[in-house]
Structures are given as C-alpha cells and as structure tokens.
C-alpha cells in the first residue's frame, strides 16, 4: 500500500528559523554581559590615586613631631604674708625688667606690728644703754678701790723699809712693837690689794656678760624688726628678673593668703622646645641628634637634650636645646614642627611612604606596568623609614612607579585603569 507524504508547511519552517536566531542573540548577549561584568570588577579610576617613582640616592632618616617652645627659666612670684591687692601695674604679656613693680598689696595689721616692734627696739636700746652706764660706773668705783689699796700697800711698804734700815743701823728710835705692826699692815694691805684686784676682774667679767646679754636681746629684736620690715617691703611686689609676665591672676580688691602665687615670669631670651614623638618612632631617637624646628616663619636648629621615659597619649616628650640666634617671632608656647635627623643612608632605593606602611616590614603594593594602563600586585620589603620616605630593600627597581593610596579593598592581583597613567608623569 502506498503512503502519500505531504510537504511541511512553509510557515512552520520560518518560525523555526526565527527561534534559532533569537536563541543565538540571547546567548551572545549573556556572554557579552558576563564578560563585561567580569572585566569591570578590576577596572579602577586613576583620579584619586597617589603614585610615586622609586628613586635611588641618599635617604635621610628623620622623625617628625610637633610641639611648643618653653622658656628655659620660669619663676612664680609668691607672698610670705596675707594681703589685699590694691593695684595691679603689669598684666599678662607685659615685658618687665628686674625690680619693676608688678602689683601693690596692703596689710594694716602687719604695718602696725612693724611700728610696735620698732618702738620696743628703741625702748630696749635705751634700757640696755642705762644698764651699761651703771655697770661701767660700778667698774670705775672698783678701779678706784684697787688704786687706794695699792697706795696704802705702797705707804706701808715704805714705812716698813725705813724701819728695817734704822734697826739695821742700831738706831733704837723705832720700837720692835711698831715695827711688827708695820709688818702686819703691809701683809694686810697686800692681801686687800689682791682681793680688790680680783673683785675688779669679776666686775669686768660681769660687765662683759651683761653687755653680751644685752646685745643678744637687741639682736633678737632687731631681727624681728628686720623680718617684719621685709614682709612690709614685700607688699610691693617686684619682678625678680628680666622677663615677660606669663600669668597675672589677680584683680584689685582680691584677698590673698600667705604663700599664694601672685604672678608667673618667664625669661624671653632663653627657650627650649618640647616635641611629642609617636611612640612607634621613639626607638630611633637618641640624645645629641640634630633637630630642625619650623616656626612657620623661620627655622631653628637644635639638639636632643632629654627624652622622657614615660609614654603619654601614645607619644613621648622630647626636649630640644636650641642653638644659634633666635628669630624675632619666638615667644613662650609658640607652636613648632620638629624634624629629628636619625641617620643618612647612602645609595639606596626609596619612595614616598605608602598608606599604612611601616619600617622594617613587608607589604603588598601595586606597581604600574610599563604601559601605564594596568598595575600588578607585588610584595615589597621595607627598611628604614623617615617622616616622608621609606627605604625599599626588595621587590622594586629604580624608576618603577608605586601606588601609595590605600588599595586594601582591591581583590585582584591585576587591575586596569580607566585612563592611562602616562598623563600623570
């Protein structure tokens, strides 16, 4: 039996062809979409990026810190007594010479005590003078008594000598009784003369002791008067040195107590700098290293003279002794930026410090290809680090360009740029 075959409809054939073409278009679109999406993920913009070229040469290792200038000599003026502020002659910021009056205090009780002490001193001086006159008069009386006894002894001795001569010649004009009486008188006068001399010596010692006692009482009272006079004089407060008034916290009418700080003075010709150095960099700082200070108007040289042993707020305080002539703008608490010279490395590779880079460490950074259209991630080994530059020990060659910006969010080992970096050079 013969089977009759019929031809397919032309309409169905055309539909099949259209569906095939549409399928090919969809597959091609999806392929292009995924290829574009994949390539866009490693495409970055050049505008915000910072780059630098690896250089070879001399690298000065430095440490940077900020701080202020501090007067080498600061002195607080105090008062030893209570008082009331009557007048303030110098305010903070005034330039003063030694002896200039800063302010005037008053203390009526102290002034009255001085007047009373002076009167007591005058009275004591008069009293001691009267005692001295009386003692000297008594001493004179005793000296007269000594002279009288001496004359009596000499008369008795003359009589005795005359009688002895007569008796020796055999003249009987003098009885033995009279002769013995004269001998007795001589012995008595001699003893009385010795006693009066001893009494005179005691009177002299007594006078000297009374005078010493009087002088001690006078000296004690004189010191008391001098101390009160000094306190009264201190009510007029004067500058103790050529300086600038740093602080004057007092106002007229204010009552102050003994020992209170009245004014702070600072020398305006001798300064040192206090720099705050990050604790991560202080290990390289040593005494005697050269320092350059920037006042934003001029530069000052100096040397490290002290390193504080304590870390405060993640920084260490370093004192710098200044050298040379100071510029005119120097004044207490002037802000300065300091650069400490740590070392100088000859003939080495270095680049500007990338973000988050640290000395003697390793980091992966992106280096530009020669074409400048892409960058490849590479491991670099760093050496010494200064305030602006860091030494490259391994991983890069002279002339290569390094991206300094933060690239920690880049996921690909190779990135492409929307524009060529040749325009940056």
C-alpha positions in Angstrom: 0.0 0.0 0.0 1.4 3.3 -1.0 1.7 6.1 1.7 1.2 9.5 0.5 3.8 12.1 2.0 2.7 15.6 2.3 5.2 18.6 2.4 5.7 20.7 5.7 4.1 24.0 5.9 6.3 26.9 4.9 5.0 28.9 7.9 6.4 26.4 10.4 9.8 26.4 8.8 10.1 30.1 9.1 9.2 30.0 12.8 11.9 27.6 13.5 14.5 29.7 11.8 13.4 32.8 13.8 13.6 30.9 17.1 17.1 29.8 16.3 18.2 33.3 15.5 16.7 34.7 18.7 18.4 31.9 20.8 21.7 32.8 19.3 21.2 36.5 20.1 20.3 35.8 23.7 23.3 33.5 24.2 25.6 36.2 22.7 24.1 38.9 24.9 24.5 36.9 28.0 28.1 36.1 27.1 28.8 39.8 26.5 27.1 40.8 29.8 29.1 38.3 31.9 32.3 39.2 30.1 31.7 42.9 30.7 30.7 42.4 34.4 33.8 40.3 35.0 36.2 42.9 33.4 34.5 45.8 35.2 35.3 44.4 38.6 39.1 45.0 38.2 38.7 48.4 36.5 39.6 51.4 38.8 39.7 55.1 38.5 43.0 56.9 38.4 41.8 60.3 39.7 42.0 59.7 43.5 45.2 57.6 43.4 48.6 58.8 44.6 51.7 57.4 42.9 55.4 57.9 43.3 58.5 56.8 41.4 61.2 54.6 43.1 64.4 56.6 43.3 68.0 55.7 44.2 70.2 58.1 46.2 70.8 59.4 49.7 68.0 58.9 52.1 67.9 60.9 55.3 66.0 59.0 58.0 64.1 61.5 60.1 61.4 61.5 62.8 58.8 64.3 62.8 56.9 65.7 65.8 55.0 68.8 66.8 55.3 70.8 70.0 55.8 74.2 71.6 58.6 76.5 72.7 59.1 76.6 76.5 61.0 79.3 78.5 64.2 77.9 80.0 63.5 79.7 83.2 60.0 80.1 84.7 59.5 81.7 88.1 56.4 82.2 90.2 56.3 85.3 92.4 54.8 84.5 95.8 54.0 86.4 99.0 55.0 85.3 102.5 52.1 87.1 104.2 48.4 87.7 103.9 47.4 90.8 102.0 44.8 92.6 99.9 45.5 93.6 96.3 45.4 97.4 96.0 46.7 97.9 92.4 48.0 95.8 89.5 50.6 97.5 87.5 51.5 94.8 84.9 49.2 92.4 83.1 50.0 89.1 81.4 52.2 89.7 78.3 53.9 92.7 79.6 57.7 92.8 79.3 59.4 93.8 82.6 62.9 94.5 83.9 64.2 93.3 87.2 62.9 95.5 90.0 59.8 96.7 88.1 56.7 96.9 90.3 54.1 94.3 89.4 51.4 95.0 92.0 50.8 96.6 95.4 49.4 94.8 98.4 48.3 96.1 101.8 48.2 94.7 105.3 47.3 97.2 108.1 48.0 94.6 110.8 51.5 94.0 109.5 52.3 97.7 109.3 51.0 98.2 112.9 53.2 95.2 114.1 56.2 96.9 112.5 55.6 100.2 114.3 55.2 98.3 117.6 58.4 96.3 117.0 60.4 99.5 116.3 59.1 101.1 119.5 60.1 98.1 121.5 63.5 98.1 119.9 64.1 101.8 120.8 63.0 101.1 124.4 65.3 98.1 124.7 68.2 100.1 123.3 67.7 102.8 126.0 67.3 100.3 128.8 70.5 98.4 127.8 72.4 101.6 127.5 71.3 102.7 131.0 72.4 99.3 132.4 75.7 99.6 130.6 76.3 103.1 132.1 75.5 101.8 135.6 77.8 98.8 135.2 80.6 100.9 133.9 80.2 103.3 136.9 80.5 100.4 139.3 83.6 99.2 137.5 85.1 102.7 137.9 84.4 102.6 141.6 86.1 99.3 141.9 89.1 100.5 140.0 89.4 103.4 142.4 89.2 101.0 145.3 92.1 99.0 143.8 94.2 102.1 143.4 93.5 103.1 147.0 94.6 99.7 148.3 97.6 99.9 146.1 98.6 103.3 147.6 98.0 102.0 151.2 100.2 99.0 150.4 103.0 101.1 149.0 102.9 103.5 152.0 103.1 100.6 154.4 105.9 99.1 152.4 107.9 102.4 152.6 107.4 102.6 156.4 108.5 99.0 156.8 111.6 99.5 154.7 112.6 102.7 156.6 112.2 100.9 160.0 114.2 97.9 158.8 117.0 100.3 157.8 117.0 102.0 161.1 117.0 98.8 163.0 119.9 97.5 160.9 121.9 100.6 161.8 121.3 100.0 165.5 119.1 103.1 165.9 116.6 102.4 168.6 114.2 105.2 167.6 111.7 102.6 166.4 110.4 100.1 168.8 110.0 96.5 167.8 106.3 96.7 168.5 105.8 99.4 166.0 108.0 97.5 163.6 105.9 94.4 163.9 102.7 96.4 163.5 104.0 97.9 160.3 104.8 94.4 159.0 101.3 93.3 159.8 99.9 96.3 158.0 102.0 95.5 154.9 100.6 92.0 154.9 97.0 93.2 155.3 97.4 95.8 152.6 98.9 93.3 150.2 96.0 90.9 150.8 93.4 93.6 150.5 95.0 94.9 147.3 94.9 91.3 145.8 91.3 90.9 146.8 90.3 94.2 145.3 92.1 93.3 142.0 90.1 90.0 141.9 86.9 92.0 142.6 87.8 94.3 139.7 88.3 91.4 137.4 84.9 90.0 138.3 83.3 93.3 137.8 84.8 93.4 134.3 83.6 89.9 133.5 80.1 90.8 134.8 80.1 93.9 132.6 81.1 91.9 129.6 78.4 89.3 130.3 75.8 91.9 130.8 76.8 93.6 127.5 76.6 90.2 125.7 73.2 89.5 127.1 72.0 93.0 126.1 73.4 92.5 122.6 71.6 89.2 122.3 68.3 90.8 123.3 68.9 93.6 120.9 69.9 91.3 118.0 66.8 89.2 118.5 64.5 92.2 118.4 66.4 93.8 115.5 65.9 90.5 113.5 62.3 90.6 114.4 62.0 94.2 113.1 64.0 93.4 110.0 61.8 90.4 109.3 58.6 92.5 109.6 60.2 95.3 107.5 61.0 92.7 104.8 57.4 91.5 104.9 56.1 95.1 104.6 58.5 95.7 101.8 57.2 92.5 100.1 53.8 94.1 99.9 55.3 96.0 97.0 55.7 93.0 94.6 58.5 93.5 92.0 59.9 91.4 89.1 62.8 89.2 90.1 64.4 89.1 86.6 64.1 90.5 83.1 61.2 88.6 81.7 57.7 88.5 80.3 54.7 88.3 82.6 53.2 84.9 81.7 50.3 85.0 84.2 48.7 87.6 86.4 45.6 86.0 88.0 44.9 88.8 90.5 42.5 91.8 90.5 42.3 94.9 92.8 40.4 94.2 96.0 41.2 90.4 96.0 42.3 88.9 99.3 45.2 86.5 99.2 46.9 84.3 101.7 50.5 83.7 102.6 52.3 81.5 100.1 49.9 82.3 97.2 51.2 82.6 93.7 50.9 86.2 92.5 52.5 86.2 89.0 54.4 83.9 86.7 57.5 85.3 85.0 59.3 83.7 82.1 62.7 84.6 80.5 62.2 85.8 77.0 65.7 85.2 75.7 66.2 81.5 76.6 64.0 78.7 75.3 63.9 75.0 74.6 61.4 73.0 72.6 59.1 70.2 73.7 58.2 67.8 70.9 55.8 64.9 71.0 57.1 62.0 69.1 54.9 58.9 68.3 55.8 56.0 70.5 56.3 53.8 67.4 59.2 56.0 66.3 60.9 57.0 69.6 63.1 53.9 69.5 65.4 55.6 66.9 65.7 59.0 68.8 68.9 59.5 70.8 70.5 62.3 72.8 72.6 64.7 70.8 70.8 64.2 67.5 70.3 67.2 65.3 66.9 68.8 65.2 65.3 71.4 62.8 62.4 73.4 64.1 59.9 75.1 61.9 58.1 78.1 63.3 56.2 78.7 60.0 58.2 81.9 59.7 61.7 80.7 60.1 63.8 77.7 61.1 65.7 77.0 64.3 68.4 74.3 64.8 68.9 72.4 68.0 69.9 69.1 69.6 68.0 66.5 71.6 68.8 67.1 75.3 66.3 64.9 77.1 63.9 62.0 76.3 61.0 61.5 78.7 60.9 57.9 80.0 57.1 57.8 80.1 54.7 57.4 77.2 51.7 59.7 77.4 48.8 59.6 74.9 50.8 57.3 72.6 53.6 59.8 72.4 56.9 60.5 74.2 58.0 64.0 75.1 61.5 65.0 73.8 63.3 68.2 74.9 65.4 70.1 72.3 68.1 72.6 73.2 68.1 75.5 70.8 71.3 76.9 69.2 72.2 80.0 67.3 70.3 83.3 67.3 66.6 83.0 67.9 64.2 84.7 65.4 62.0 87.6 66.4 58.8 85.6 66.5 60.0 83.3 69.3 57.8 83.5 72.4 56.5 81.1 75.1 54.1 78.4 73.9 54.8 79.1 70.2 53.8 76.1 68.1 56.7 74.4 66.2 57.2 71.4 63.9 60.4 69.5 64.5 62.3 67.1 62.4 64.9 64.9 64.2 67.7 63.6 62.0 68.2 59.9 62.8 70.7 58.7 60.1 71.8 59.2 56.5 71.8 56.1 54.2 73.9 56.4 51.1 72.9 54.9 47.7 69.6 53.2 48.5 66.2 52.8 46.9 63.3 54.7 48.4 59.9 56.0 47.7 57.3 58.2 49.4 55.6 56.5 52.3 52.6 54.5 51.2 49.5 54.4 53.3 49.8 52.2 56.4 53.5 51.3 55.5 55.9 50.9 58.4 59.7 50.5 58.7 61.3 47.0 58.5 58.2 45.3 57.4 56.6 43.7 54.3 53.6 44.8 52.4 51.8 44.0 49.1 51.5 47.1 46.8 50.5 47.7 43.3 53.2 48.7 40.8 52.4 50.2 37.4 53.2 48.3 34.2 55.4 50.0 31.6 52.3 50.8 29.5 50.7 52.6 32.5 47.4 51.0 31.7 47.4 48.4 34.4 49.1 47.6 37.8 50.3 44.3 39.3 50.3 43.5 43.0 53.8 42.7 44.3 55.3 42.0 47.7 57.8 44.7 48.9 60.2 44.6 51.8 60.8 47.9 53.6 63.8 49.1 55.6 64.4 52.4 57.4 61.5 54.9 57.4 61.6 58.7 57.6 58.8 61.2 58.1 58.2 61.3 54.3 60.1 58.4 52.7 60.7 54.7 53.2 63.6 52.5 52.1 62.8 49.6 49.7 65.1 46.6 50.4 63.5 44.2 48.0 60.7 44.0 45.5 61.1 47.1 43.3 63.6 48.6 41.0 64.7 52.2 40.3 62.2 54.0 38.1 59.2 51.8 38.8 56.0 53.5 39.9 54.2 52.6 43.1 50.6 53.3 44.1 50.7 54.9 47.5 47.0 55.1 48.1 45.1 52.6 50.2 44.4 49.6 48.0 43.4 47.1 50.7 39.9 46.8 49.1 41.2 45.7 45.7 40.6 42.0 45.2 42.5 41.2 42.0 46.2 40.8 41.6 46.0 42.8 38.4 43.9 45.9 37.9 43.3 48.0 34.8 42.8 51.8 34.7 40.1 53.7 33.0 42.8 56.1 31.7 46.4 55.6 31.1 48.8 56.8 33.8 51.1 58.4 31.2 49.2 61.7 31.7 50.4 61.8 35.3 54.1 61.8 34.5 
